[in-house]
C-alpha cells in the first residue's frame, strides 16, 4: 500500500477514535460546543477577551457548561447561583486546585496557591493563623502598612507635581508590606536590588496575562519544547524563589524561637516542632514556595488595583472630590488614616469596593478541581475535572449591579448613603479556596487609597472624558493601561 494512503488511513482512524472517545466522555459532563480533536474548543474562544466568549457560550448552554482546552474537559460556572452552589454549598467537593502547568513547574505542588490535599490544608491553616492572629512580632500588620503609606506619600511628593507614571511607586508599597511581613524588612524605593526584584515580578505578572500563557496551560507539552515568554516567566519565578531561599537561610542563622520576627521565623519554629514527623508538610521547600505565593498574590494584584483605582478617579473627578471631602471630615490632614476610620467612611469604602468590582481583576478565577466524583445539577463530574468559576459573571451581574459596565460607587450604597454589603462581591473568590491574604489586601487598599487622597489632588494630563480606561488584557488577569497624572500636594 502506498505510504501516503497508509498515513492518511492512520490519521483518519486516530481522528475517529478521538471523536468516539470525546463523545463517550462528554455524555457525563454538562453540555457544551463540540470540540475539535487535539485542540478542543480553543478556536471558539477569543483569547484577548475570553470573558466575551464565556458570556456568549453561557447564553447558548446555560450557567454550567463544558469546554475542552486541548484534550481535557473544563466545567465552566457562570453566574452567582452556580458559583456559590459549587464553591460554598459543595465546598468540600470543589476544594481542589485545577491544572495550571506553568505554576506546577515552579511550585511543584507546594505552597498555598497551587497545592492540594494535606499540603494545602496544613499550609493554608498555618498561613491564615499567622497572618490573622500573630501580628508579626511587636508591631501589627496595620502599623506596618501605615508606615509604608507614609513612605509612599513622601515618594509621591518627590514628583513635585510633575507628570508621572505611578506604576513603579505603586508597586513598591505593597511589595514592601509583603517584605515586612515575610522577612521583617522594607527597602528604599531607590534600592537597585529592590528595583530589579519588582521588575521581575511585574514582568512575570504581565506575561501571565498574555494569550500565549493560556495556550501553554492548555497544551503543556509546549512548555518544554517551544521558545516563548513562558520561559522568561519560569526564569523570573525561579529567581524570586532563590532570593526568598537566601533570606530563609539568613533567618536560620539568627532565629530566636522565643521571639519570632516575621512569617519565616514562625514557619521555621513550626518546622522545628515537627522535625521528628517524617510526613510533615513544614519543610524548607514548602516555606520557600509559600512565601513566594504570598509575594505573587500580594504585590502586583494590589499594585494593579491601586493603579486602576487612581485612573478611575481621574476619569471621575466628582467621585475623587467626594472621597476627599469625607477624608477631610473624618480624618483631617494631621494624622494617618487607620482601619477604625473605615466604618465612618461609607462613601470611601463604597468607592474601593466599586474599583475592585469594576476592574474585575481575576476575571476567570484560578482553576478549581473536584476532589472526587460529584453529582452537580444532575451532571456527573469525575474526580480531577478542572472547574473554572467565572468571577466576572458575579461581579458584573446586572440584577445585583445595575449598569455593571459603568463605574458607580452607588452599587455599594443604600438610599441613605450607608455602605451596603453584597454577597456578589467576590474579587477574592469565595469558599474554602478564597484568597488567604484577603484581610491584608483589604487593609492595604483602604490605607493606601486614603493616604494618597488625603495628601494629593489628582490631576490628569487630558480632559477626563478623553481618558482611556480599557484594560490592556482581559485574559487570566486584568492589566490597566499605561497613563500619567500629576500628584498636586494640598
C-alpha positions in Angstrom: 0.0 0.0 0.0 1.2 3.5 -0.8 2.8 5.1 2.3 0.7 8.3 1.8 -2.5 6.2 1.8 -1.3 4.4 4.9 -0.6 7.6 6.7 -4.0 9.1 5.7 -5.8 6.0 6.9 -3.9 6.1 10.2 -4.7 9.7 10.8 -8.3 9.1 9.9 -8.6 6.2 12.4 -6.9 8.4 15.0 -9.4 11.2 14.5 -12.4 8.8 14.5 -11.2 7.2 17.7 -10.7 10.7 19.3 -14.2 11.7 18.3 -15.6 8.5 19.7 -13.7 8.9 22.9 -14.7 12.6 23.3 -18.4 11.8 22.5 -18.4 9.0 25.2 -16.8 11.3 27.8 -19.0 14.3 27.0 -22.1 12.3 27.9 -21.1 12.5 31.6 -20.5 16.3 31.5 -22.6 19.4 31.3 -23.5 20.5 27.7 -21.1 22.5 25.6 -19.9 23.1 22.0 -18.5 20.1 20.0 -14.7 20.1 20.5 -12.2 19.5 17.7 -9.7 16.7 18.1 -6.4 17.7 19.8 -7.2 21.4 20.1 -10.7 21.2 21.7 -12.7 24.4 21.7 -9.8 26.8 21.6 -10.7 28.2 18.2 -14.1 29.2 19.5 -12.5 31.4 22.2 -11.3 35.0 21.8 -8.1 34.7 23.9 -7.7 38.5 24.0 -11.2 38.9 25.6 -12.1 35.4 26.9 -14.9 36.8 29.0 -17.0 37.7 26.0 -16.6 34.2 24.7 -17.8 32.8 28.1 -20.9 35.1 28.1 -21.8 34.0 24.6 -21.5 30.3 25.4 -23.4 30.7 28.7 -26.4 32.1 26.7 -26.3 29.0 24.5 -25.6 26.3 27.0 -26.7 27.6 30.4 -24.8 28.5 33.6 -22.9 25.2 33.8 -21.2 24.1 30.6 -18.2 22.2 29.4 -15.3 23.4 27.2 -12.3 21.4 26.1 -9.0 23.3 26.3 -6.8 20.9 24.4 -7.9 17.3 25.2 -9.1 17.9 28.7 -12.6 19.0 29.7 -13.2 22.0 31.9 -16.5 22.7 33.5 -17.4 26.4 33.4 -19.6 28.0 36.2 -21.3 31.2 35.1 -23.4 33.4 37.4 -23.7 33.8 41.2 -26.0 30.9 41.8 -23.7 28.3 40.0 -20.5 29.7 41.6 -22.0 29.8 45.1 -23.5 26.4 44.8 -20.2 24.9 43.8 -17.7 26.8 45.9 -19.8 27.3 49.1 -22.6 24.8 49.2 -20.4 22.0 47.8 -17.2 23.5 49.0 -15.7 20.2 50.2 -16.1 18.6 46.7 -14.8 21.6 44.8 -11.9 22.5 47.0 -9.2 21.1 44.7 -6.9 23.2 42.6 -7.2 22.7 38.9 -4.4 22.2 36.5 -2.1 25.2 35.9 1.0 23.7 34.3 3.2 26.8 34.4 2.9 27.1 38.2 3.1 23.4 38.7 6.6 23.6 37.1 7.7 26.3 39.5 5.8 25.4 42.7 5.9 21.6 42.4 2.7 21.1 44.3 3.8 23.1 47.3 2.7 26.3 49.0 -0.9 27.5 49.3 -1.8 28.7 45.8 -1.5 25.6 43.6 -1.2 22.8 46.2 -3.8 20.1 47.0 -4.8 17.7 49.8 -2.9 17.6 53.0 -0.2 20.0 51.8 -2.8 22.7 51.0 -4.9 22.2 54.2 -2.0 22.4 56.6 -0.1 25.2 54.9 -3.2 27.3 54.4 -4.3 26.8 58.0 -0.9 27.8 59.3 -0.7 30.8 57.0 -4.1 32.2 57.9 -3.4 31.8 61.6 -0.1 33.6 61.3 -1.4 36.5 59.2 -4.6 37.0 61.3 -3.5 36.4 64.8 0.2 36.8 65.4 0.7 40.3 64.2 4.3 39.6 63.1 6.2 40.5 66.2 5.9 43.6 68.2 4.1 45.6 65.5 0.8 44.9 64.0 0.3 44.5 60.3 -1.7 47.6 60.3 1.2 49.6 61.7 3.5 48.2 59.0 1.0 49.3 56.3 0.6 52.8 57.8 4.4 53.2 57.9 4.6 52.2 54.2 1.7 54.6 53.4 3.7 57.4 54.8 6.7 56.4 52.7 4.5 56.2 49.7 3.2 59.7 50.3 6.8 61.1 50.6 7.8 59.3 47.4 4.9 60.9 45.6 5.9 64.3 46.9 9.2 63.9 45.2 7.5 64.0 41.8 7.0 67.8 42.5 3.5 67.7 41.0 5.1 66.9 37.6 3.5 64.3 35.3 4.5 60.8 36.2 3.6 57.2 35.6 2.7 55.9 39.1 3.3 52.2 38.2 6.7 51.8 39.9 5.9 53.8 43.0 2.6 52.0 43.5 4.3 48.7 43.0 6.9 49.4 45.7 4.4 50.0 48.5 2.6 46.6 48.5 5.8 44.8 47.8 7.4 46.4 50.9 4.4 45.3 53.0 4.9 41.7 52.0 8.7 42.0 52.6 8.0 43.3 56.0 5.5 40.5 56.8 7.7 37.7 55.4 11.2 38.8 56.5 10.8 41.9 58.6 12.5 44.3 56.1 11.4 47.1 53.9 13.5 48.5 51.1 14.1 52.1 50.0 12.4 52.8 46.7 15.8 53.6 45.2 17.4 50.3 46.2 18.7 48.7 43.0 18.1 45.1 44.2 14.6 46.0 45.1 14.0 47.7 41.8 15.3 44.5 40.0 13.1 42.3 42.1 10.0 44.4 41.4 10.8 44.4 37.7 10.9 40.6 37.6 7.6 40.4 39.5 5.9 42.8 37.2 7.3 41.2 34.1 6.1 37.8 35.2 2.6 39.1 36.0 2.4 40.8 32.6 3.4 37.5 30.9 0.8 35.7 32.9 -1.9 37.8 31.4 -1.0 37.1 27.8 -2.9 34.9 25.5 0.2 32.8 24.9 0.2 31.6 28.5 -3.4 30.4 28.1 -2.2 28.4 25.1 0.7 27.0 27.2 -1.6 26.0 30.0 -3.9 24.2 27.6 -1.1 22.5 25.8 1.6 21.9 28.5 3.9 20.0 26.1 4.7 23.3 24.5 6.3 24.5 27.8 9.2 22.1 27.4 9.7 22.2 23.7 9.0 25.6 22.3 10.6 29.0 22.9 8.4 31.8 24.1 7.6 34.2 27.0 6.7 31.2 29.2 10.4 30.5 29.6 11.0 34.0 30.8 8.1 33.6 33.3 9.7 30.4 34.7 13.1 32.1 34.9 11.7 35.0 36.8 9.8 32.8 39.2 13.0 30.7 39.9 15.0 33.9 40.6 12.4 35.1 43.1 12.2 31.8 44.8 16.0 31.6 45.1 16.0 35.2 46.6 13.5 34.0 49.2 15.6 31.0 49.9 18.6 33.1 50.7 16.5 35.1 53.2 15.4 31.9 54.8 19.0 30.8 55.3 19.8 34.1 56.9 16.9 33.6 59.3 18.0 30.2 60.2 21.3 31.7 61.4 19.7 34.3 63.7 16.4 32.5 64.8 15.2 33.1 68.3 12.4 30.6 68.9 11.1 32.8 71.8 11.0 36.0 69.7 9.7 35.3 66.2 10.1 38.4 64.0 8.1 37.5 60.9 6.4 34.8 58.8 9.7 33.0 58.0 10.5 32.7 61.7 7.1 31.4 62.5 7.4 28.7 59.8 10.9 27.8 61.0 9.7 27.3 64.5 6.9 25.1 63.2 9.5 23.1 61.3 11.5 22.6 64.5 8.4 21.4 66.3 7.7 18.8 63.6 11.3 17.8 62.9 10.6 14.2 64.0 7.5 13.9 61.8 8.7 12.3 58.5 5.4 13.2 56.9 5.4 16.9 58.0 4.4 19.5 55.4 6.6 22.1 57.1 9.8 21.9 55.1 12.3 24.4 53.6 10.9 23.8 50.1 7.3 24.4 51.3 8.4 27.5 53.2 10.1 28.9 50.1 7.0 28.3 47.9 4.5 29.6 50.5 6.5 32.8 50.9 6.6 33.0 47.1 2.8 32.6 46.8 2.4 35.5 49.3 4.6 37.7 47.1 2.8 36.8 43.9 -0.7 37.2 45.5 0.1 40.4 47.5 2.2 42.5 45.2 1.2 43.0 41.6 -2.5 42.4 42.3 -2.6 45.2 44.9 -0.4 47.5 42.7 -2.7 47.0 39.7 -5.8 47.7 41.8 -4.2 50.9 43.1 -3.2 52.0 39.6 -6.6 51.2 38.1 -8.3 52.9 41.0 -6.4 56.2 40.5 -7.1 56.0 36.8 -10.9 55.7 37.5 -10.7 58.6 40.0 -9.1 61.0 37.5 -11.7 59.8 35.0 -14.4 60.6 37.5 -13.2 63.7 39.4 -16.5 64.2 41.1 -16.0 60.8 42.9 -12.5 61.7 44.0 -13.8 65.0 45.4 -16.5 63.3 47.5 -13.9 60.8 48.8 -11.6 63.7 49.8 -14.4 65.6 51.5 -15.1 62.5 53.6 -11.4 62.1 54.4 -11.3 65.8 55.5 -14.4 65.4 57.7 -13.5 62.1 59.4 -9.6 62.0 59.4 -8.5 65.6 58.7 -5.0 66.4 57.5 -2.8 65.9 60.6 -3.0 62.2 61.4 -2.6 59.0 59.4 -5.7 57.0 58.4 -6.4 53.9 60.4 -8.7 50.9 59.9 -11.1 52.2 62.5 -11.9 55.1 60.2 -13.4 52.8 57.6 -16.7 52.3 59.5 -17.2 56.1 59.5 -16.4 56.5 55.8 -19.1 54.7 53.8 -18.5 56.5 50.6 -14.8 55.8 50.5 -15.5 52.2 51.4 -18.0 52.0 48.6 -15.6 53.5 46.1 -12.9 51.0 46.9 -15.4 48.1 46.6 -16.6 49.5 43.3 -13.0 49.8 42.0 -12.5 46.1 42.7 -15.9 45.1 41.3 -15.4 47.2 38.1 -11.9 46.2 37.2 -12.7 42.5 38.0 -9.0 41.7 38.2 -9.1 37.9 38.5 -11.8 37.7 35.9 -11.8 33.9 35.3 -10.5 32.9 38.8 -7.8 30.4 39.4 -9.0 27.0 38.3 -10.5 24.7 40.9 -10.9 21.0 40.8 -13.2 18.3 42.1 -11.6 16.0 44.7 -13.9 13.1 44.0 -16.7 12.2 41.6 -19.6 14.6 42.3 -23.1 14.9 41.1 -23.8 18.6 40.4 -27.1 19.8 39.0 -27.8 16.3 37.6 -24.5 16.1 35.9 -21.7 13.6 37.0 -18.4 15.4 37.2 -15.5 13.0 37.5 -12.7 13.4 40.1 -9.9 15.6 38.9 -12.0 17.6 36.5 -10.9 21.3 36.2 -13.6 23.8 37.3 -13.5 27.4 36.2 -15.8 29.7 38.3 -16.3 33.0 36.4 -16.0 35.8 38.8 -16.8 38.3 36.0 -20.3 36.8 35.8 -20.8 37.5 39.5 -19.2 40.9 39.8 -20.9 42.2 36.7 -24.3 40.7 37.3 -26.8 43.3 36.1 -29.5 42.2 38.5 -27.3 43.0 41.5 -25.4 45.8 40.0 -27.5 47.9 37.5 -25.4 49.0 34.5 -22.5 46.8 35.6 -20.1 48.2 32.9 -20.4 51.7 34.5 -18.2 52.8 37.4 -20.7 53.7 40.1 -20.0 53.7 43.9 -23.7 53.7 44.3 -23.6 50.0 43.7 -22.5 49.7 47.4 -24.6 52.4 49.0 -28.2 52.3 50.2 -30.7 55.2 49.7 -29.4 56.8 52.9 -25.8 56.8 51.9 -24.8 54.0 54.2 -22.4 51.3 53.0 -24.3 48.3 51.6 -22.8 44.8 51.5 -23.3 42.5 48.6 -23.0 38.7 48.5 -22.0 39.1 44.9 -18.8 40.9 45.8 -16.2 38.2 45.2 -12.9 39.8 44.0 -11.1 37.4 46.2 -13.2 34.4 45.1 -15.3 32.6 47.7 -15.5 29.3 49.6 -12.6 27.4 51.0 -10.2 28.4 48.3 -10.7 32.2 48.6 -7.6 34.3 48.8 -5.7 33.7 52.0 -4.5 37.3 52.0 -7.9 38.9 51.7 -7.7 40.7 55.1 -4.3 42.0 54.3 -5.3 43.2 50.8 -8.4 45.0 52.1 -6.3 46.8 54.7 -3.7 47.9 52.2 -6.2 49.2 49.7 -8.1 51.3 52.3 -4.9 52.7 53.9 -3.0 53.4 50.7 -6.0 55.0 48.9 -6.9 57.2 51.8 -3.3 58.2 52.4 -2.9 59.3 48.8 -6.2 61.2 48.6 -5.6 62.8 52.0 -2.4 64.4 50.7 -2.9 65.0 46.9 -5.2 66.2 44.3 -5.1 64.0 41.3 -4.7 66.0 38.1 -4.9 64.2 34.7 -3.0 65.4 31.6 -6.0 65.3 29.4 -9.7 66.1 29.7 -11.3 63.3 31.9 -13.8 62.4 29.1 -10.8 61.5 26.9 -9.1 59.2 29.4 -8.9 55.6 28.3 -9.9 53.1 31.0 -9.9 49.9 28.8 -7.7 47.2 30.1 -4.7 46.0 28.1 -5.5 42.3 28.5 -8.7 40.6 29.5 -7.4 37.0 29.9 -6.5 35.5 33.2 -5.9 38.9 34.9 -6.8 42.4 34.1 -4.0 44.9 33.5 -4.7 48.7 33.4 -3.5 50.8 30.5 -0.4 53.0 31.0 -1.1 56.6 31.9 0.4 59.6 33.6 -1.0 62.1 36.1 0.1 64.8 38.5 0.0 64.5 42.3 -0.7 68.0 43.5 0.0 68.4 47.2 -2.6 70.1 49.4 
